């Protein structure tokens, strides 16, 4: 049976073809119910299938990871073909190709834009705004090392359900780093534990790029004795000595899995 976060709970027909749209807002909460709590977030350019609508809200399934939820219909725009993605931790969209012009929105790492023109060091997006050329890369370009990507996000505030440079939770740090490197990844840590690779036997030496899982938490191994994670202890994306983290989290959960990515 499909996971409930991937199939959703709506009073909709058993089958609906849906409508493909793209997120036009810089960032949008993906809600558990119309006007309900946030489960995840979507970035500008994310492609979604709109399955149902209730008043000001649309029920969507994200194409990238299958995650379902409600968002404000005003966050959606027409389907189009992004040409570039943000590869800096964050950038701005400007009203003109001038760094002194008013910024109109902030974009996070891995947000997607469709470029239709250039002027100097700025690229024009399909909605007439401008993004610094230095901050984006062609959509087909991929990062090489997810840990290096995650390290660019050190200091990002912890945010439950957050998926952007403005705020991340533990599973989003893993997902975002892998997606930048062109690797599919589920949105929640329990789904990641099941999908990203077989668990290694207890006692296997840890190496950079491994993942450690606890109940409800996941961390990158950045060195044999160090982890990098978005955590509520520091309320940020931060390094933490591995044994210190294991001891601190132990009252709530032991390590449930040590995974080396396939």
N, C-alpha and C positions, 0 to 999 in steps of 0.2 A: 504494500500500500504506500502511496506517496506520502511523504511527510507533510503534516498539516501546514507548515510554513511555506511549503512549495505548492500545495494544492488549494489552500485557503478554505474559508467557511463563508459562503454567501448564499443568499436565496436567489439563485440565478438558474437558468435552464441547465440541464445536465450537460449539454454541449452548446458552445457558442463560438463562432469563428473569431470574434474579437476584432479590434481595430488597432493597428500598429501606429504608435506615436513616439515622439522623443521628448525627453525632459527639456523644457525651454528655460526653466528657472535655474539659477546657479546651483541650487541644492534644495532637496525636498524631503521631508520626513515621510517614511512609509509607515502607515499607521495600522494598528491591529483592527480598528473599526473606524467608521466615519467619525472624525473629531476625537478619536481615542488615543491611547498611548503609542509612542513611537517604538517600533521594532527595529527598523534600520533606516538608512537614508539612501537616496539616489543622487547622482551627480549630473550636471548638465550634459546633455547628449545621450544619456542612457536610453536605450530602446526598450519600450514596454508594450505589452499587449493589453489594451483596455477591454476588460471582460464585462464590467457592469458599471452603472452610474446611479448614485443616489444623491439628489440635490446638488450641492457644490462639490461632491467628492466622486472620484473614479476609483474603481477596484482594478488593479493592474497586476500583471506578472512580469517581472524583470527578465529580459531576454538573457542577460549575462549569467545569472545564477538560478533562475526559476523562482526567486523569492516573490511572494504575493503580499499585497497589502493595499491600503487605501491612501490616496493622496488628493490634495486639492486639484480640481480640474484645471485651474488657472496656471498650474505649474507645467502643463503639457502644451506641446506645440506639434506642428505637422511632422510627419516622418521625413527624414532627409538623409543625406549621406555625409557624415563627418569625414573630414580630410586630415585633421590634426588632433592631437591630445596634449594636454598640459603635462610636461615632464618636470617642471619645477614644483617644489612643495605647494606653492600657491602663486597666483597671479591676479591681475585685475583686467577687466574689460573697460576700455576708455571710450569716451564719446567722440574722440577725434584722434588721429595718429600723432599725438603730441603728449609727452609725459606730464605736461602741466595741465592738460585738459581734465575735466571732472571724470573720476572713475564712476562707473555705473554698476559694477558688480564685482565680487571676488569669486575666483574659481579655484578649485582644489586640484591637487595632483590627480591626474587621470580623467579629469573632465574632458569632454570632446566638443570640438567646434568644426563648423564647415567654413573654410576659408574661400573667399571669392575675389580677393584683391590684395594688393600690397601698396604701402607708402612708406618709404624709408625703412626703419626698423620695426614697423608695425604691420600686422596682417588684419585685413577686414573680414569680419565674420558675416554670415548670411543675413543677420538681422541688423547690419549697419554699424556694429560696434568694432572696437579695435583691441587687439591683444599684442603684447610685445613678442616679436619674433623669437627672441632668446628663450622664451618660456614654453614654447610648444615644439612639437616634433611631428613628423608625418605619422598618421594613424597606424601604419604598418611597422613603425619602429618599436623595438621592444627593449626593455632593460635586460641586463645579463644576470644580475645577482639580486634576488629579493631581499637579502639582508642589507645590502648597500642601499636599496630603496627605502627599507624600513628605517635605516639610520638617518635619512634625511628628514624624518618626521619626529626626531627626538625633541622633546619639549612641547609637543602638541598636547593640549588639555585632554584629560580623560572625559569622555561623554558616553553614557550608556546609549547604545544604538547608533552612535555617531560613525560616519563613514567618510569624513573629510578632514582637511588640514585644520579646520576650525574645532574639531573634536572627534576623537576616535575611541572605540573600545577594543578589547583584546583581539576579538575575531576579525574586526575590520582592519587592524594593522596587518594581520596575516593575509587577508583577502586582497587588500589594496596592493601590497607588495608583490603578490603573485600575479595579479591582473596586469600590473605594469610590465611584468616580464612575459606576458602573453599566456599565462597558465590559468586555466579555469579553477575556481575555488568557491565552495559554498560560503554562505554568509555567517553561520553560527558555529561555535567551537565544537559542539557535539557532532555536527555534520562534517566538519573538517576532519575530526579525529577518525571518522568512519571512511572518508573518501580519499584522503591525501596520501596514504601509504600504509603498508603493514607496520604494526608495532614491532619494535626491536626487543630482543630478550633483555630481561633485567640485568643490569650490570654492564651493558654494552657502552663503551666510551662515547661520550657526546662530542659532536663536532659542529662547527659553524654551519648554519643552515638547517639543522635539525629543529624539530618542534617538540615541545613538552606540553602535555595536557594534564590538567586537573579537572575536577568536576566543575564545569562552568567557566573554565579559564584556559588560555593557551598563551604560550610564549615562544619567541624565537630563541634558539641557542646562538649567541653571537661569538662565543669562545667556549672552550671546554668547561670553564668555571664561571661563565657569565651568561645571563639572559637579557633579552630586550623585549619589553612588553608594555602595552597600554594597561595601566593598573590603577585601581582605586586607592592603593596605599600611598603613592606619591601624587595621585590625580593627574598623571601625565604619562607620556611615552618616555620610558627611562630604562637605563641599564640597572641591573640588580645582581649582586653576587648570587650564583646559583644555589649554594647551600643555604644562604640566608633566606632566599625565597622559599625553598623547600621546607625549612623549619617554620617559617612564618605562616605558610598556608596549611601546614600539616593538620592543625586542629579542625579545619574545615574539610580538607580532602588531601589524600596522598596523591602523588603523581599517578595518573591512570594510564598514560601511554607515552612512549618515546618513539617518535616517528622520523624516519629519514625519507625525504621526498623521493618519489619515484623518478 
